[in-house]
């Protein structure tokens, strides 16, 4: 009988793990499913990337191992993009790293920087790759609750001094998943200064930096003076260019940090497919034109989704970034049974706030993955379940 590791058993349930099988069952039973679960837009990848991929497929050299070095042309495109977008220069060879999506880099990073028993500071609600990476590396995750009244900002000043002393790494992510909160320069300066003061590495997840609305511009953490000493930043092509399944992203940072992550990855993967790296060059070099329609469509969906929820009696504010609505539930309704009921009874896939950690309780997340009419239909269905849900569920679930 195999006894699984304590680390495996310590992993919380992944919020999206069960959804594909439930969805299949419902579709097979004839239900009209609206999937607002994973942040996976129904928009296609740009023609530019498909054309570049067609060309790449014809080059046998791109079917070989990429190893961690990958395609130098991709590293150069990363460096060009970061410089054009944020005005910061990273050396392609030593300060950029191709990733199999930013999730992979984020969850492998702790292996490179923590020892058994070190503390990793994890935002909650948060992208579950952070806590997963911390647990799998043998670290002790310390939960930093993100509260609406603090604008969902992770504040190191709130962490007890003895925990801060043992902390090696903190994950931060703005524009934020799941809350869609954004951070201004003043906050990011405080965060960087605190990381410098306490000698904590800042893993800054900037996967949603291109999906911003209402004139908001998401900065790079490296726009903050001193960040190079303490930060590594992660980017993804998944959401901005509808390329979730391609698994392509990258990290930038000073060479010691990039080198440490490279070393870990040398043992667990052999780099993204070179053909995809080649196609990704075409994306990064044309990023402004390619992201504009995705951003415009998400903004339309955001407006339609928020309006439809409000019209159906569900209060929700319009976020300035990302591709999610983080919707408060009325007091007393537990998010997991509610999301389950919405799915089973109406076919709408939502993610319960508690799927992003217990501090996410009291909310559900809608991903703006479908067009306005389907979001409006989804809002009606969600409201119909809410209308008949008893308010004492949360107490019963505890
Ligand atoms: C999401 O939050 O929907 C993610 O980006 C998908 C995942 O990697 O879990």
Boltz pocket constraint, residues with backbone or C-beta under 6 A from the ligand:
constraints:
  - pocket:
      binder: B
      contacts: [[A, 16], [A, 37], [A, 38], [A, 39], [A, 40], [A, 103], [A, 177], [A, 367]]
      max_distance: 6.0
